[in-house]
Amino acid sequence: MAPRSGHFYIDETCIGCGACEHACPGKVDAISRVEADFLGRFAIHIEECIDCGFCAPLCPVACIHDAREEGVVSGSGGYTRIRELQAWAEKRTASVR
């Protein structure tokens, strides 16, 4: 089974406040601080995210996005920009794991 690709992502405007991490359901823990980032920003681990969306409305700078609502996911079922964002997030969270 191929790894699941989540729909929520945190963009580079994250200010590191941690509101998203606290919103993520306790047993999910799909959001964590990127330790190598000097601004202390957060990232969503797409393979663990359950797409509940609890984090998005709590972000004070609106840096959490749902790729489905923004048209990032194409109608044909393939991904466009989301793959680039996932690669960016994966690279940034590699030091967290």
C-alpha positions as a Markdown table, in Angstrom:
| # | Residue | x | y | z |
|---|---|---|---|---|
| 1 | Met | 0.0 | 0.0 | 0.0 |
| 2 | Ala | 1.4 | 3.4 | -1.0 |
| 3 | Pro | 1.8 | 6.1 | 1.7 |
| 4 | Arg | -1.2 | 8.3 | 2.0 |
| 5 | Ser | -0.9 | 11.9 | 0.9 |
| 6 | Gly | -2.7 | 14.3 | 3.2 |
| 7 | His | -4.4 | 17.5 | 2.0 |
| 8 | Phe | -3.4 | 20.0 | 4.7 |
| 9 | Tyr | -0.1 | 21.8 | 4.7 |
| 10 | Ile | 1.6 | 24.6 | 6.5 |
| 11 | Asp | 3.3 | 27.2 | 4.3 |
| 12 | Glu | 6.4 | 29.2 | 4.9 |
| 13 | Thr | 4.6 | 32.1 | 6.6 |
| 14 | Cys | 4.2 | 30.1 | 9.8 |
| 15 | Ile | 5.3 | 32.1 | 12.9 |
| 16 | Gly | 5.8 | 29.2 | 15.2 |
| 17 | Cys | 3.1 | 30.0 | 17.7 |
| 18 | Gly | 2.1 | 26.3 | 18.2 |
| 19 | Ala | -1.7 | 26.8 | 18.0 |
| 20 | Cys | -1.9 | 24.1 | 15.3 |
| 21 | Glu | 0.1 | 21.5 | 17.4 |
| 22 | His | -2.3 | 21.9 | 20.3 |
| 23 | Ala | -5.3 | 21.6 | 18.0 |
| 24 | Cys | -4.2 | 18.3 | 16.5 |
| 25 | Pro | -6.1 | 15.4 | 18.2 |
| 26 | Gly | -4.0 | 13.8 | 20.9 |
| 27 | Lys | -3.5 | 10.4 | 19.4 |
| 28 | Val | -2.8 | 11.7 | 16.0 |
| 29 | Asp | 0.1 | 14.1 | 16.6 |
| 30 | Ala | 0.6 | 14.9 | 12.9 |
| 31 | Ile | 2.0 | 18.4 | 13.6 |
| 32 | Ser | 5.4 | 19.1 | 15.1 |
| 33 | Arg | 8.0 | 21.8 | 15.4 |
| 34 | Val | 10.7 | 21.8 | 12.8 |
| 35 | Glu | 13.8 | 21.7 | 15.0 |
| 36 | Ala | 16.3 | 22.8 | 12.4 |
| 37 | Asp | 14.2 | 25.9 | 11.6 |
| 38 | Phe | 15.6 | 29.0 | 13.4 |
| 39 | Leu | 12.0 | 30.5 | 13.4 |
| 40 | Gly | 10.6 | 27.4 | 15.2 |
| 41 | Arg | 8.0 | 26.9 | 12.5 |
| 42 | Phe | 5.7 | 23.8 | 12.4 |
| 43 | Ala | 5.0 | 21.2 | 9.7 |
| 44 | Ile | 2.2 | 18.7 | 9.1 |
| 45 | His | 3.4 | 15.1 | 8.7 |
| 46 | Ile | 1.1 | 14.3 | 5.7 |
| 47 | Glu | 1.3 | 10.5 | 6.2 |
| 48 | Glu | -0.1 | 10.9 | 9.8 |
| 49 | Cys | -2.7 | 13.7 | 9.2 |
| 50 | Ile | -6.3 | 12.5 | 9.3 |
| 51 | Asp | -7.6 | 15.7 | 7.5 |
| 52 | Cys | -9.8 | 16.7 | 10.4 |
| 53 | Gly | -9.0 | 20.4 | 9.8 |
| 54 | Phe | -9.0 | 21.4 | 13.5 |
| 55 | Cys | -5.7 | 23.2 | 13.1 |
| 56 | Ala | -6.6 | 25.6 | 10.2 |
| 57 | Pro | -9.1 | 27.9 | 12.0 |
| 58 | Leu | -6.8 | 28.3 | 15.0 |
| 59 | Cys | -3.8 | 29.6 | 13.0 |
| 60 | Pro | -3.5 | 33.4 | 13.6 |
| 61 | Val | -1.7 | 34.0 | 10.3 |
| 62 | Ala | -3.7 | 31.6 | 8.1 |
| 63 | Cys | -0.7 | 29.6 | 7.0 |
| 64 | Ile | -2.5 | 26.2 | 7.1 |
| 65 | His | -4.2 | 25.4 | 3.9 |
| 66 | Asp | -6.5 | 22.6 | 2.6 |
| 67 | Ala | -5.2 | 21.8 | -0.9 |
| 68 | Arg | -8.7 | 20.6 | -1.9 |
| 69 | Glu | -10.3 | 24.0 | -1.2 |
| 70 | Glu | -7.5 | 26.0 | -2.9 |
| 71 | Gly | -7.6 | 24.1 | -6.1 |
| 72 | Val | -4.2 | 22.6 | -5.6 |
| 73 | Val | -5.6 | 19.1 | -6.2 |
| 74 | Ser | -6.6 | 18.8 | -9.8 |
| 75 | Gly | -10.0 | 17.5 | -10.9 |
| 76 | Ser | -8.3 | 14.5 | -12.6 |
| 77 | Gly | -7.2 | 13.1 | -9.2 |
| 78 | Gly | -3.6 | 14.0 | -9.7 |
| 79 | Tyr | -1.6 | 16.5 | -7.6 |
| 80 | Thr | 0.0 | 19.6 | -8.9 |
| 81 | Arg | 1.5 | 22.0 | -6.4 |
| 82 | Ile | 0.8 | 19.8 | -3.4 |
| 83 | Arg | 3.7 | 17.5 | -4.4 |
| 84 | Glu | 6.1 | 20.4 | -4.3 |
| 85 | Leu | 4.8 | 21.4 | -0.9 |
| 86 | Gln | 4.9 | 17.9 | 0.4 |
| 87 | Ala | 8.6 | 17.6 | -0.7 |
| 88 | Trp | 9.3 | 21.0 | 1.0 |
| 89 | Ala | 7.6 | 19.8 | 4.2 |
| 90 | Glu | 9.3 | 16.4 | 4.2 |
| 91 | Lys | 12.7 | 18.0 | 3.8 |
| 92 | Arg | 12.0 | 20.3 | 6.7 |
| 93 | Thr | 10.6 | 17.6 | 9.0 |
| 94 | Ala | 13.4 | 15.1 | 8.2 |
| 95 | Ser | 15.4 | 16.3 | 11.2 |
| 96 | Val | 12.3 | 16.0 | 13.5 |
| 97 | Arg | 12.0 | 12.2 | 13.0 |
